[in-house]
Amino acid sequence: MASSAAAVVVIVGSGLIGRSWAMLFASGGFKVKLYDIEQQQITNALENIRKEMQLLEQAGSLKGALSAEQQLSLISGCANISEAVEGAVHIQECAPENLELKQKIFAQLDHIMDDRVVLSSSSSCLLPSKLFSGLAHVKQCIVAHPVNPPYYVPLVELVPHPETAPATVDRTHALMRKIGQSPVRLLREVDGFVLNRLQYAIISEAWRLVEDEIVSPGDLDLVMSDGLGMRYAFIGPLETMHLNAEGMVSYCDKYSEGMKHVLKTFGSVPEFSGAMVEKVNQAMCMKVPDDPGHLAARRQWRDDCLMQLAKLKSQMQPQ
């Protein structure tokens, strides 16, 4: 991979995810070109990034070795897609989650990109086989799915197209590590990737437990925030199994029958509609009213918590 001192990364789309990627790449010393279809959107995004970086620096949470001003000097806007991709080593697409729109963008990029640049999508669920179908540069294409908010949650899922070159995966993995993210490699594509498959499994059982009147919505969330979530912030479910007995073999010997018994009691996929939506919504609104002001304030509180958790994790020495 080219050194960050001379490398240019292009961000296609200046929304929340695009701005977050721009900040992350700048923190790693990369020159960032932020592309969007309207100049005013770019201007607004650059101003938003400036304010966010200054606040992060004041809070002592700015990533990277460079100051906020040094990082900001690396980020520029561009409203011409051909000019934006010139000389780039990596293109990170951050358009809305719409297959037709993304395919149109990739087709356009396919005609102007060279044989060296990696074309990466931030898609959270669209399969690479659909996103990159028919592209001449398909070997250079990959999904790099971040977790919202990407600046505080470092995981990135790398999902290859069936024809993606191994070198493309390796380069993208190295690039993500370079900017402080935690990339994981999917060996092949699957609906929902890994994170959302796990997330949806939890949501599905949470919904059933509330619908079956086993637990209230508020207490259900406490099971995660003050229970499983605290443990999973540091170790995953497989290591949890390993540590909760004398190793994995011991855990499976002791608990496999009990797990299978419980799993067989799980119900069907919920509809997520009707009266249950109203019931859960009422419970959530008692805690966080769903008007823009309250939601924005709660999201900011969440991000502040994630910022502090990220600091703690960075201080913990991995063993």
Secondary structure by P-SEA (a helix, b strand, c coil): ccccccbbbbbccccaaaaaaaaaaaaaccbbbbbcccaaaaaaaaaaaaaaaaaaaaaccccccccaaaaaaacccccccccccccccbbbbbccccaaaaaaaaaaaaacccccbbbbbcccccccccccccccccccbbbbccccccccccbbbbbbcccccaaaaaaaaaaaaaabbbbbbcccccccccaaaaaaaaaaaaaaaaaaccccaaaaaaacccccccccccccaaaaaaaacccaaaaaaccaaaaaaaaaacccccccccaaaaaaaaaaaaaccccaaaaaaaaaaaaaaaaaaaaaaaacccc
